[in-house]
């Protein structure tokens, strides 16, 4: 299995490194979402392994934080969630998380306090939380994807209400759009969301097997993908991200891959997961590999299916256009680099 996984239209995407559990209950533990902070830190929201047995060591939902070089900083907010969904980081660094079971959004400080397993704060570590169940304006029914827009307002995918709602960071509703259906601007259990550099909003329309693009004010622009029998099809997309070139990356949850689209909706190709061994390479060293070293790695055939995506669910892109894919079932993050003008060396180079 080559480390270089896809070359199209003058671009090549290659596996860089992985982030996984440091131990059974530490690190990435059934992740639901991932976010890159403005300062470059990586935040992963994990569902963990909660338990109602007082004699068992449960590991409920939690936030994990890493340096951009892959060094783990620690876990916090353990056992403060019933069923985690989206995560987003505000301009001031505060971390916002959605609980789609209990219908709330909670804000946490970016720096812990970090606690070793199984320690947790029974009083909670959130700064504040808001949300109440229902379908009226401002109420929530299974909030999932979160993202901050260019004005630092929070967009919330209100999944079972089939809409997107915009709030201030304190939870005051500003606007919203969407309804249940299959038409333009309508949704069927949407899940993930992102905002591109120009403020356009992309929503992973899970039940309609597509991604829809909107203006910052919620006006429909276009659709990516479909459930048709074609190279660009999607099956229950769960998340979406856009890089600095406006290439669009969609977590194709049902097909266990990441679909990549041109800005006009034309399919480029797909990442299927290509971790040669995501646990034994130092992320910082991998980020600084030379092109010659990468090409040498590309000719190593590991043949290990363990490298393939298994239930990918969340995606984020950092300032260097590195792509971070969260896998629920394998409890890890696969990281990919993008070479925008890559030419493969001959086999004997």
N, C-alpha and C positions, 0 to 999 in steps of 0.2 A: 504494500500500500504506500504509494508515493506521498511524500510530505506536501508537495505541490498538488493541490486538488483541482484547480480550475484556472484555465487561461482563456480569456475571451476579450476581444476588442481592445487589445493593448493593455489589459489588466490581468494580473495573476493574484489569486488568493491562496495563502499558504498557512498551514498550521504552525503556530509559534510555540505555544506552551499551554499548560493547563493548571487550574487551581482545583484542589479537591480537599477531602477530609484530611486533617492531620492525625486524627484518631476517630474512634467510633462516634463520639458525640461532640467533636470539635471541628469547626470550619464549615464547609458547605454541607448542608443536611437537608435533602429534598428541597432545592431552591424553587421559589416561585417567581422571582424577579431580580433584576440587577440594574444598578445605576452607577454612573461615573460622576463624581462630584466636580464642581468647577475647579477645585484645587488638584484634581487628578486621582483622588482616592476612589477605591472600588467598594461599593456597598452591595451586599447580597442579602436579600430577605429569604429566609429558609422556613419551611413548615415544620421541620424537625420531627420528633417522635414523641408526642405527648402521651401521658398515661394517667389514668385515674387511680392506679394502684399506689397507695402511700408508701409501700415498701419497695417500689421499683424506681429506677432512675430514669425519669422521662426527660425529654429535651424538646419542649414545645417551640413554637415559632420564635425566631430570634433574628437579630441583625448581625451580620459579620462584616468586618472592615479590613481591607488590605491596602498596602501601598501599591502604587502602580507597577512596581517591580515584582509583585507577587508575594511579598513578605506579609504574613498575616499579623494584624495588629491585635485583634481580639473579637469576642462576641459580647453582645449585650442585648437588653430588652428580652431576655429569655422568658418564656412562658407568659407573655403578655398578649398573645393572639390565640384565637381558636383556629382560623384557617386563613393564612396569609395570602395576599394577592400581589398588588403592585407596590413599587417603591420609587421615590423621586427625591432629589436633593434641591433645596431652594438656594437662591443666590447667597444667602447668609450662612449656608452650610447645614442648616437643620434638615433632618431626614424625616420624610413623611411616608407612612406606610398605611396600606388598606387592609382591613379584615373583612373579607366578603361574607363571612358567616354572621358576624356580629354587627355589620353595617356601620363601621366607624372608620374615620381617618385619624391617625395619631401622629403627633410631631415629637421627634426625639432630638436631643443634642447630638452633634456629630462625633463626640469623643467619649462615649460611654456614660457611666463607668463600665469598663470591661471586667468581666467576671469569669473565673474558671468554672468549668462544668463540675458539679451541677448547681452552683450557686446562682440565685436570682433574688431580685428585690420583690417581696410580696406586695409592696405598696405601688409598684410600677415605677418605671424610669422615664415615662413620657412627660413632656413639658405641658401638653394639653391634648385633648382629643375632642372630636365633634362628629356628629352624624346621628340620625335616627331613622329607623326603618319606615318605609312607606313609598308612595309614588307621587306625592305632591312635590312642588318645586322645593328643592333643597333637601328633600329626603332621599334615602338611598335604599337600593335593593341589590345586594351583591356588588359593591364597588370593587373594581379590579384594577385596570391600568391607571397609572398616575403619570403626569408630566407637568412641569412648569413651563409656561409660555414666555415670550419675550418681555412681558410686563411683570413677571414673577407671580402671576396668578396660577392657581392649580386647576388643571383640567382632570376631571375624574370620569372614567368610564363607568357609568351606572348600569351594569350589565343586564340585570333582569328587568330594568325599566327601559332598556333598549334606547339609551340616550347618552350623550356627553353633557356633563354639567361643569361650569366654570365657577370657581370659588376664590375668595381671598384666602390667604394662608390661615386666617382665623375662622374660616368656615362660613363666611357670608356669601350666599349665592349671587352671582353676577349675571349669568346667562346660561343657555343650554340649547341643545338641538337634538333631534332624532325621535323616532317612533318605531314600533315594531312593523316590519314589512320587508319586501324584497326590492323596492324601488330605490332610486337615487336618494341618498340621505337617510334611508331607513336601515334598521339593524335587526339582527337576530342574535342575541346574546353576545354582543361585542366584548372584547377582552383587553387587548393591548393598545397602546397609543404612543405617538411621538410627535415632536415638532421639529421641522427642519430649520435651517439657518435663516430662511425668509419668513418664518412664522406660520407656514402651512401646517395643517394638522392631518395626521394619518391615523386611521383607526382600523385595527384588525377585527373584521366583522366575522366572528367565529362561525356562527350558524349559517351564514350566507356564503361562506368559502371565498372571501375576497377581502381586499383592503380598500378603503375609501379615503380619498384625499379631499380636504376642505380648506377654505380660506380661514384666516384667523377668526373670522366672525361666524364660521359654521356653514358657509355656502358650499354646496357640492361642487367639486372640480372634476374628478375622474376616478376610475376604478382600476386597481391592479389585480390581476388574476381572476380565476373563476373556478367552477367545479366541472368544467368541460374536460373532455379527453384530449388534452393538448399539452405541449411542453410547459406551458405556464400555469398549469392548474394548481389549485390549492385545496387542501382538505383540513378544515377547522384551523385556520391560522390563529395563533395565540399572541403574537407580538410583532412589532415592526420598528425599524430604525432607518435613518437616512444619513449617509456620510457627506463629506464636504463637497463631493462631486455630484451630489443629488442622486447617486445610486441608491435604490430602495431594497432593503433586506427584510424578508418576511419569514418568521418562524412558521413553517408549514408543519404544524404539530402532528396532524394525522398521517403525514407521509414521512415523518422523521428526517426533515432536512431544512435547510435555509434556502429559499428561493431569492434570486437576485434579479432586479429589474432595472432597465434604463429609466431615466426620468419620464419618458413618454409612455411607459408601460410595457415596452418590449422586453421579453424575457432574455436575460443574459445566460443564466445557468444556475446551478445549485451546488451548495456545499452539503455533503452527506456525513461529515464527521471524519476526521482523519488523524486523530491523536495517535502518534506512534507509541508513545508512553507518556501520558500527561502528568505523571507523578515523579519522574526522576530527573527532569530538566529544570534547572533554575530559571525562573521567568526573566529575571534581569539579564542573565547571560544570553538567553534566547532573543531578547529584543535587540541585542547588539551584534548578532551574527552578521558576518559579511555575506555578500551575494554568493561567493564561491562556496562558503560553508553551507548555505541554504541549498545550493544546487547539488552538493554532495549528499546532503540529507535526503533530497528528493529521489535519489536513486537507491535508497534503502527500502527494501520491501519487507515490512513486518508481518503482513498477512493477518493481523489481529483484528477480528471483528469488534473487539472491545473499544476500538477507536471510533466506531460509528456512533452517530447521535442516537440516543434512546430517550424518547419523550423530551425533546428540547422544548422549552417553554418561554424563555425570556431572552432579550437581546439588547445590547447597548454598544455604543461606539464612542471611543475616546477622541481626543484632539489630534491624534496621529492617524486616525482612520483605522485603528485596530478594532476588530469586531470581537465581542465577548458574548458567547452563547451559553446560557444556563440550561443544564440537563437535569430534569427532576429525577429520573430513575437511576442514573449513574452518579448522582450527587457530585457534580463537578461543573467547572466552567472551562470550555474550550476557547482558546484565543487564536485569532487569525490576523495576519498582516495582509496588507494590500500593496502590491507593487504596480504602479500605474504605467510603467514603461519597461516591462520585464522581458528579456530575451533569454530563453533557455540555452545553457551551454551545451555543446555536443557531448555525447556520452563519455568520450575519452578525455574530457577536459579535467 
